Amino acid sequence: MEDRTAAVLTALTGLRHDLDRVVPLLRHGAPPPLQRALAARLIEVGELLDDHADAQAVAGNGHADGMVPGDAEDRDC
């Protein structure tokens, strides 16, 4: 995903002005088809970014939740 990160961020930046208008419409009712398509793409991008972040966490410390061995003993759970 790293090679596509810049493209994804550029696309999201390009949608910035549309998002200001579209997000409230999505929250308040049935959006027109174009807005549904935009919402679906945003959800997909969010999932890709989440997957990428999880992969980076695993690569960085071996744990998708950000914990490293020994953290559990240090917590006041």
C-alpha positions in Angstrom: 0.0 0.0 0.0 2.9 2.3 0.6 3.3 3.0 -3.1 -0.4 3.9 -3.3 -0.6 6.0 -0.1 0.3 9.3 -1.9 -2.4 8.6 -4.5 -5.0 7.8 -1.9 -4.1 11.0 0.1 -4.2 13.1 -3.1 -7.6 11.7 -4.0 -9.0 12.4 -0.5 -7.6 15.9 -0.6 -9.3 16.4 -3.9 -12.6 15.3 -2.4 -12.3 17.7 0.5 -14.7 20.2 -0.9 -17.2 17.5 -1.9 -17.0 16.0 1.6 -18.1 19.1 3.3 -21.3 18.9 1.3 -21.8 15.2 1.1 -21.2 14.0 4.6 -24.1 15.9 6.1 -26.4 14.6 3.4 -25.2 11.0 4.0 -26.0 11.4 7.7 -29.5 12.8 7.1 -31.1 10.4 4.7 -30.9 8.4 1.5 -28.2 9.9 -0.7 -28.4 10.0 -4.4 -26.4 7.3 -6.3 -23.3 9.4 -6.8 -23.1 10.1 -3.0 -23.6 6.4 -2.2 -20.7 5.6 -4.5 -18.6 8.2 -2.8 -19.5 6.9 0.6 -18.6 3.3 -0.5 -15.2 4.5 -1.8 -14.6 6.4 1.5 -15.4 3.3 3.5 -13.1 1.2 1.3 -10.3 3.7 1.6 -10.8 3.8 5.4 -10.6 0.0 5.5 -7.4 0.0 3.4 -5.8 2.6 5.6 -6.8 0.6 8.7 -5.3 -2.6 7.2 -2.1 -0.7 6.3 -1.8 0.7 9.9 -2.3 -2.7 11.3 0.4 -4.1 9.1 2.8 -1.3 10.1 2.1 -2.0 13.7 2.9 -5.7 13.3 6.0 -4.8 11.4 7.1 -2.3 14.1 6.5 -4.3 17.2 4.9 -7.6 16.4 1.4 -6.7 17.7 -1.5 -5.2 15.8 -2.9 -3.6 18.9 0.3 -1.7 19.6 1.3 -3.7 22.7 4.7 -5.1 23.2 5.6 -8.0 25.5 5.7 -6.8 29.0 3.0 -4.1 28.6 0.3 -6.4 30.1 2.2 -6.6 33.4 2.7 -2.9 33.5 -1.0 -2.1 33.2 -3.4 -1.6 36.0 -6.2 -3.7 34.5 
